[in-house]
Amino acid sequence: MKKLVVVVTAVVAFSLGRAAQDNKMQNNKMQDNKMQDSKMDNAKMDKDHVGMHDGKMMVMKDGKKMPMDKDMTMGNGTVVTTTGMVKMKDGKTMQMKDGDRMDMNGMMMEKKMMPKK
């Protein structure tokens, strides 16, 4: 009888250990997926936007950077001019500065961390 109790206890302990390990592996996979999604979001964020770079307005479209050659109307009605003047739908205006970026929906984006020279 004692042997049976020891064997059952060992089996239960092994099963619990295995379940905990499986749960930990599943959590790690979920974290990896979140990190990949975040990287994909960042990559997508870098693809399509307009921004001021060295005093010139540039368009980043599908990973290609080119000078902005005409005024653009963003998804929310905001107009961005080739000089970097931003006219929002509510009438407010602002001037973009070096490093400022706006996505195609008209939302200002966080500035990238620039390496120190």
Secondary structure, DSSP 8 states (H G I E B T S, - for coil): -HHHHHHHHHHHHHHHHHHHHHHHHHHHHHHHHHHHHHHHHHHHHHHSEEEEETTEEEEEETTEEEE--S-EE-TTS-EE-TTSEEE-TTS-EEE--TT-EEETTS-EE--------
